[in-house]
Amino acid sequence: MSRTCWSCDEEVGASLVCNACHKVQPPLDLNPFDRFEIPSHPSVDQGNLRKKYLEMQAALHPDRFVSKTKEEQLYAHQQSEAFNNAFVVLRDPTKCLESLLKGEKLPPDDPETLMEVMDLYDQIDSLSDKDDLCALEQKTSEKRALVLGICIKAFEETNKKILLQDFKKLQFFEKILITLKEKIHRLS
């Protein structure tokens, strides 16, 4: 990649900081995996991710640049924000899959899945006991985990058809869990 430093015009490529003048560079438009230089996979090594994240924050946190030029402050803030956003994605396998499947056309809704989803929403609407809702949340979380496992296996086997179908189911379960959590919270 050919890119020059905004400050001294030296070649910086994909570097975060110019080797010549040591100025922070504007962030590149990278996917979360490339930003952290880790393999593109829905299951990320969380220990390695956290280590890299802390290293990046130590080097690029905007507080380190308060006495620098406005440009450096801006680029440090943008770099830090880009790493924060990527970190949020990479900590969640569903968000990792979403990032990996960005731009892919999902298949039409499966009637069987739609019926299951509608049934779950009906159950949520009909329940008013916190314990019953928590039990439904647990059951839905287990289903979500099963579907996530299928998605990860399909990704590893490069079975795009299964991956896309089950990713859509995974999204449904994620939305249902949010609805459940919100209702449980309102009852607390």
BALOBA-1460 file (C-alpha; in Angstrom, 3 decimals):
// residues 188
<rec num="1" residu="m" x="0.000" y="0.000" z="0.000"/>
<rec num="2" residu="s" x="1.357" y="3.363" z="-1.000"/>
<rec num="3" residu="r" x="0.588" y="6.232" z="1.355"/>
<rec num="4" residu="t" x="2.602" y="9.239" z="2.460"/>
<rec num="5" residu="c" x="2.714" y="11.009" z="5.794"/>
<rec num="6" residu="w" x="0.413" y="14.006" z="6.081"/>
<rec num="7" residu="s" x="3.188" y="15.926" z="7.879"/>
<rec num="8" residu="c" x="6.503" y="15.126" z="6.172"/>
<rec num="9" residu="d" x="5.470" y="13.360" z="2.929"/>
<rec num="10" residu="e" x="7.593" y="10.291" z="3.716"/>
<rec num="11" residu="e" x="6.237" y="6.884" z="2.715"/>
<rec num="12" residu="v" x="4.192" y="5.393" z="5.596"/>
<rec num="13" residu="g" x="2.222" y="2.607" z="3.918"/>
<rec num="14" residu="a" x="-0.169" y="1.078" z="6.443"/>
<rec num="15" residu="s" x="1.804" y="2.260" z="9.495"/>
<rec num="16" residu="l" x="-0.065" y="3.923" z="12.326"/>
<rec num="17" residu="v" x="2.836" y="6.314" z="12.967"/>
<rec num="18" residu="c" x="5.342" y="7.796" z="10.520"/>
<rec num="19" residu="n" x="8.819" y="6.335" z="11.002"/>
<rec num="20" residu="a" x="10.441" y="9.597" z="9.888"/>
<rec num="21" residu="c" x="8.610" y="12.293" z="11.896"/>
<rec num="22" residu="h" x="6.755" y="10.029" z="14.372"/>
<rec num="23" residu="k" x="3.385" y="11.672" z="13.722"/>
<rec num="24" residu="v" x="0.183" y="9.631" z="14.090"/>
<rec num="25" residu="q" x="-1.400" y="8.920" z="10.731"/>
<rec num="26" residu="p" x="-5.095" y="8.996" z="9.830"/>
<rec num="27" residu="p" x="-6.732" y="5.584" z="10.205"/>
<rec num="28" residu="l" x="-7.164" y="3.420" z="7.153"/>
<rec num="29" residu="d" x="-10.578" y="2.022" z="6.243"/>
<rec num="30" residu="l" x="-9.961" y="-1.539" z="7.472"/>
<rec num="31" residu="n" x="-12.192" y="-4.349" z="8.612"/>
<rec num="32" residu="p" x="-11.806" y="-5.228" z="12.317"/>
<rec num="33" residu="f" x="-9.651" y="-8.290" z="11.582"/>
<rec num="34" residu="d" x="-7.167" y="-6.370" z="9.450"/>
<rec num="35" residu="r" x="-7.096" y="-3.497" z="11.939"/>
<rec num="36" residu="f" x="-5.858" y="-5.921" z="14.632"/>
<rec num="37" residu="e" x="-3.873" y="-8.038" z="12.155"/>
<rec num="38" residu="i" x="-5.620" y="-11.248" z="13.185"/>
<rec num="39" residu="p" x="-7.149" y="-14.055" z="11.103"/>
<rec num="40" residu="s" x="-10.652" y="-13.477" z="9.755"/>
<rec num="41" residu="h" x="-12.681" y="-15.951" z="11.782"/>
<rec num="42" residu="p" x="-15.843" y="-15.680" z="13.908"/>
<rec num="43" residu="s" x="-14.029" y="-17.145" z="16.938"/>
<rec num="44" residu="v" x="-11.280" y="-14.733" z="17.935"/>
<rec num="45" residu="d" x="-8.588" y="-15.525" z="20.497"/>
<rec num="46" residu="q" x="-9.820" y="-13.120" z="23.177"/>
<rec num="47" residu="g" x="-6.561" y="-13.115" z="25.167"/>
<rec num="48" residu="n" x="-4.513" y="-12.124" z="22.120"/>
<rec num="49" residu="l" x="-7.147" y="-9.570" z="21.097"/>
<rec num="50" residu="r" x="-7.153" y="-7.927" z="24.531"/>
<rec num="51" residu="k" x="-3.337" y="-7.810" z="24.580"/>
<rec num="52" residu="k" x="-3.219" y="-6.109" z="21.169"/>
<rec num="53" residu="y" x="-6.018" y="-3.738" z="22.151"/>
<rec num="54" residu="l" x="-4.199" y="-2.620" z="25.305"/>
<rec num="55" residu="e" x="-0.990" y="-2.134" z="23.314"/>
<rec num="56" residu="m" x="-2.790" y="0.033" z="20.774"/>
<rec num="57" residu="q" x="-4.549" y="2.066" z="23.443"/>
<rec num="58" residu="a" x="-1.249" y="2.621" z="25.267"/>
<rec num="59" residu="a" x="0.352" y="3.870" z="22.048"/>
<rec num="60" residu="l" x="-2.520" y="5.820" z="20.528"/>
<rec num="61" residu="h" x="-4.799" y="6.985" z="23.332"/>
<rec num="62" residu="p" x="-5.757" y="10.630" z="22.669"/>
<rec num="63" residu="d" x="-4.651" y="11.658" z="26.185"/>
<rec num="64" residu="r" x="-1.054" y="11.029" z="25.083"/>
<rec num="65" residu="f" x="-1.410" y="13.708" z="22.393"/>
<rec num="66" residu="v" x="-2.872" y="16.705" z="24.264"/>
<rec num="67" residu="s" x="0.328" y="18.714" z="23.750"/>
<rec num="68" residu="k" x="0.618" y="17.779" z="20.050"/>
<rec num="69" residu="t" x="-0.760" y="19.535" z="16.978"/>
<rec num="70" residu="k" x="-4.490" y="19.599" z="16.306"/>
<rec num="71" residu="e" x="-3.959" y="17.181" z="13.405"/>
<rec num="72" residu="e" x="-2.183" y="14.651" z="15.607"/>
<rec num="73" residu="q" x="-4.851" y="14.979" z="18.280"/>
<rec num="74" residu="l" x="-7.535" y="14.379" z="15.662"/>
<rec num="75" residu="y" x="-5.755" y="11.378" z="14.118"/>
<rec num="76" residu="a" x="-4.985" y="9.867" z="17.533"/>
<rec num="77" residu="h" x="-8.663" y="10.223" z="18.434"/>
<rec num="78" residu="q" x="-9.727" y="8.658" z="15.108"/>
<rec num="79" residu="q" x="-7.227" y="5.797" z="15.479"/>
<rec num="80" residu="s" x="-8.338" y="5.131" z="19.045"/>
<rec num="81" residu="e" x="-11.995" y="5.192" z="18.015"/>
<rec num="82" residu="a" x="-11.313" y="2.828" z="15.093"/>
<rec num="83" residu="f" x="-9.591" y="0.359" z="17.437"/>
<rec num="84" residu="n" x="-12.396" y="0.676" z="20.009"/>
<rec num="85" residu="n" x="-15.036" y="-0.048" z="17.366"/>
<rec num="86" residu="a" x="-13.077" y="-2.999" z="15.989"/>
<rec num="87" residu="f" x="-12.558" y="-4.342" z="19.516"/>
<rec num="88" residu="v" x="-16.322" y="-4.285" z="20.166"/>
<rec num="89" residu="v" x="-16.917" y="-6.295" z="16.984"/>
<rec num="90" residu="l" x="-14.161" y="-8.823" z="17.623"/>
<rec num="91" residu="r" x="-15.341" y="-9.570" z="21.171"/>
<rec num="92" residu="d" x="-18.689" y="-10.859" z="19.853"/>
<rec num="93" residu="p" x="-18.835" y="-13.871" z="17.481"/>
<rec num="94" residu="t" x="-22.148" y="-12.689" z="16.012"/>
<rec num="95" residu="k" x="-20.666" y="-9.278" z="15.210"/>
<rec num="96" residu="c" x="-17.589" y="-11.031" z="13.776"/>
<rec num="97" residu="l" x="-19.849" y="-13.011" z="11.462"/>
<rec num="98" residu="e" x="-21.724" y="-9.856" z="10.527"/>
<rec num="99" residu="s" x="-18.419" y="-8.213" z="9.609"/>
<rec num="100" residu="l" x="-17.272" y="-11.262" z="7.653"/>
<rec num="101" residu="l" x="-20.573" y="-11.406" z="5.757"/>
<rec num="102" residu="k" x="-20.785" y="-7.681" z="5.065"/>
<rec num="103" residu="g" x="-22.200" y="-7.144" z="1.604"/>
<rec num="104" residu="e" x="-23.493" y="-10.713" z="1.262"/>
<rec num="105" residu="k" x="-27.092" y="-11.120" z="0.179"/>
<rec num="106" residu="l" x="-28.982" y="-13.131" z="2.786"/>
<rec num="107" residu="p" x="-31.507" y="-15.722" z="1.565"/>
<rec num="108" residu="p" x="-35.251" y="-15.168" z="1.898"/>
<rec num="109" residu="d" x="-36.818" y="-15.861" z="5.273"/>
<rec num="110" residu="d" x="-37.359" y="-19.536" z="6.006"/>
<rec num="111" residu="p" x="-41.072" y="-20.106" z="6.850"/>
<rec num="112" residu="e" x="-40.189" y="-22.564" z="9.636"/>
<rec num="113" residu="t" x="-37.834" y="-20.065" z="11.261"/>
<rec num="114" residu="l" x="-40.401" y="-17.288" z="10.908"/>
<rec num="115" residu="m" x="-42.993" y="-19.417" z="12.681"/>
<rec num="116" residu="e" x="-40.550" y="-20.129" z="15.510"/>
<rec num="117" residu="v" x="-39.712" y="-16.425" z="15.804"/>
<rec num="118" residu="m" x="-43.365" y="-15.386" z="15.847"/>
<rec num="119" residu="d" x="-44.062" y="-18.037" z="18.494"/>
<rec num="120" residu="l" x="-41.230" y="-16.698" z="20.653"/>
<rec num="121" residu="y" x="-42.524" y="-13.138" z="20.373"/>
<rec num="122" residu="d" x="-46.031" y="-14.354" z="21.284"/>
<rec num="123" residu="q" x="-44.567" y="-16.064" z="24.343"/>
<rec num="124" residu="i" x="-42.732" y="-12.881" z="25.333"/>
<rec num="125" residu="d" x="-45.944" y="-10.863" z="24.992"/>
<rec num="126" residu="s" x="-47.977" y="-13.346" z="27.014"/>
<rec num="127" residu="l" x="-45.518" y="-13.705" z="29.904"/>
<rec num="128" residu="s" x="-45.534" y="-11.286" z="32.798"/>
<rec num="129" residu="d" x="-43.613" y="-13.302" z="35.389"/>
<rec num="130" residu="k" x="-39.914" y="-12.462" z="35.577"/>
<rec num="131" residu="d" x="-38.923" y="-16.084" z="36.309"/>
<rec num="132" residu="d" x="-40.832" y="-17.331" z="33.260"/>
<rec num="133" residu="l" x="-39.177" y="-14.702" z="31.104"/>
<rec num="134" residu="c" x="-35.744" y="-15.620" z="32.490"/>
<rec num="135" residu="a" x="-36.427" y="-19.288" z="31.683"/>
<rec num="136" residu="l" x="-37.407" y="-18.327" z="28.127"/>
<rec num="137" residu="e" x="-34.280" y="-16.190" z="27.879"/>
<rec num="138" residu="q" x="-32.150" y="-19.173" z="28.937"/>
<rec num="139" residu="k" x="-33.846" y="-21.457" z="26.420"/>
<rec num="140" residu="t" x="-33.442" y="-18.860" z="23.650"/>
<rec num="141" residu="s" x="-29.777" y="-18.318" z="24.582"/>
<rec num="142" residu="e" x="-29.166" y="-22.046" z="24.234"/>
<rec num="143" residu="k" x="-30.807" y="-22.055" z="20.788"/>
<rec num="144" residu="r" x="-28.742" y="-19.039" z="19.812"/>
<rec num="145" residu="a" x="-25.561" y="-20.832" z="20.921"/>
<rec num="146" residu="l" x="-26.472" y="-23.879" z="18.815"/>
<rec num="147" residu="v" x="-27.105" y="-21.744" z="15.743"/>
<rec num="148" residu="l" x="-23.863" y="-19.827" z="16.345"/>
<rec num="149" residu="g" x="-22.012" y="-23.152" z="16.450"/>
<rec num="150" residu="i" x="-23.587" y="-24.167" z="13.144"/>
<rec num="151" residu="c" x="-22.562" y="-20.829" z="11.629"/>
<rec num="152" residu="i" x="-18.972" y="-21.192" z="12.797"/>
<rec num="153" residu="k" x="-18.781" y="-24.747" z="11.461"/>
<rec num="154" residu="a" x="-20.284" y="-23.644" z="8.117"/>
<rec num="155" residu="f" x="-17.740" y="-20.794" z="7.968"/>
<rec num="156" residu="e" x="-14.862" y="-23.203" z="8.605"/>
<rec num="157" residu="e" x="-16.192" y="-25.622" z="5.988"/>
<rec num="158" residu="t" x="-16.819" y="-22.735" z="3.572"/>
<rec num="159" residu="n" x="-20.451" y="-23.813" z="3.267"/>
<rec num="160" residu="k" x="-21.804" y="-20.419" z="2.310"/>
<rec num="161" residu="k" x="-25.399" y="-21.549" z="1.826"/>
<rec num="162" residu="i" x="-25.714" y="-22.954" z="5.363"/>
<rec num="163" residu="l" x="-23.727" y="-20.051" z="6.789"/>
<rec num="164" residu="l" x="-26.036" y="-17.425" z="5.277"/>
<rec num="165" residu="q" x="-29.220" y="-19.301" z="6.203"/>
<rec num="166" residu="d" x="-28.185" y="-19.871" z="9.776"/>
<rec num="167" residu="f" x="-26.708" y="-16.414" z="10.179"/>
<rec num="168" residu="k" x="-30.167" y="-15.050" z="9.462"/>
<rec num="169" residu="k" x="-31.556" y="-17.314" z="12.224"/>
<rec num="170" residu="l" x="-28.806" y="-16.083" z="14.524"/>
<rec num="171" residu="q" x="-29.855" y="-12.479" z="13.891"/>
<rec num="172" residu="f" x="-33.451" y="-13.374" z="14.793"/>
<rec num="173" residu="f" x="-32.346" y="-14.945" z="18.077"/>
<rec num="174" residu="e" x="-30.183" y="-11.914" z="18.876"/>
<rec num="175" residu="k" x="-33.187" y="-9.584" z="18.434"/>
<rec num="176" residu="i" x="-35.410" y="-11.849" z="20.518"/>
<rec num="177" residu="l" x="-32.844" y="-11.894" z="23.319"/>
<rec num="178" residu="i" x="-32.700" y="-8.093" z="23.288"/>
<rec num="179" residu="t" x="-36.496" y="-7.957" z="23.555"/>
<rec num="180" residu="l" x="-36.433" y="-10.457" z="26.420"/>
<rec num="181" residu="k" x="-33.718" y="-8.548" z="28.295"/>
<rec num="182" residu="e" x="-35.650" y="-5.304" z="27.912"/>
<rec num="183" residu="k" x="-38.866" y="-6.837" z="29.246"/>
<rec num="184" residu="i" x="-37.045" y="-8.514" z="32.152"/>
<rec num="185" residu="h" x="-35.385" y="-5.180" z="32.959"/>
<rec num="186" residu="r" x="-38.757" y="-3.385" z="32.959"/>
<rec num="187" residu="l" x="-40.097" y="-5.971" z="35.429"/>
<rec num="188" residu="s" x="-37.120" y="-5.570" z="37.771"/>
